[in-house]
Amino acid sequence: MDAVANQAAGFEYQVIGGDVVVSHRGRHATTLRGAAARQFLADVAHGDPQELMARLTGNYQHGNERTARNHPRNRDR
């Protein structure tokens, strides 16, 4: 098994036989195959892996969404 792991703030990815398996806090999030896996690995080499994995899995909030969540009128929602 050809596995390379990269773990930081919650997300982790492993390259296994050409596929990229992405997990979040130890739970499987998605699997990328073929061209998508190759593109992800190229993007990781030049960008922030945590942000890329968050966008891929949909576990991503823009800065203004994060700020709005913490606004006093939204704290009880």
N, C-alpha and C positions, 0 to 999 in steps of 0.2 A: 504494500500500500504506500503510494507516494503522497505523503501528507505534509503540508506546510501550514503552520498555524500562526495567526496574527490576532492578538487579543489586546484590547485596551478598555475603553469606557463602555462596557456592556456588550458590544458586538464582537464576534469572532468569525473568521472564515478559514476554511481549509480547502486546499486544492487536492482533489483525489481523482487521479486518472483523467485529468482534463476538465472535470466538473468542479465548480466552486460551490461549496456548501456553506451557507451563512446561517449563523445562530445568534440569538440574543439572550443573554443571561442563561446560557446553557440549553436553551430550547430551540429546536429547528425553526428557522424563519423562511428560508427559500433555498432553492438549488438552481444554479445557473449552468447552462450547458452550451457547448458550441461557441458560436460567435458572441453571444452575450457574456459567456465566461471569459473569453479572450479580451473583450472590450473592458470588462470590469478590472481584470488584472492590469491592463494598460493604464486605466484611469487611476488605480490605486498607486501605481508607480509615480504619478505626478500630483496626486491630491491627498486629501484627508480620508483615510479608510473609514473612519467612524461615520463621517457625513455621507459618504457614498453608500454605505450599508444601510444607514437610516433611510435614505431616499429610496433605495431599492425595496425595502420591506414596508414602506409606508409609515414607519415609526419616526416621523420627522415633523417638527413644528417650526415654522418660520419665526424669526425673532419677534415680530409683532404679535403673533398668536401666543407665544410664551409670555410676553408682557401683559397682554389682555387677560390671560388666565389669572395673573397675580393682582389685577386691579381690584380695589375694594368692592366694587359692585358685583364682581364675579366670584368672589371667594366662597360663597355659600352654594354655588351651583354645582 
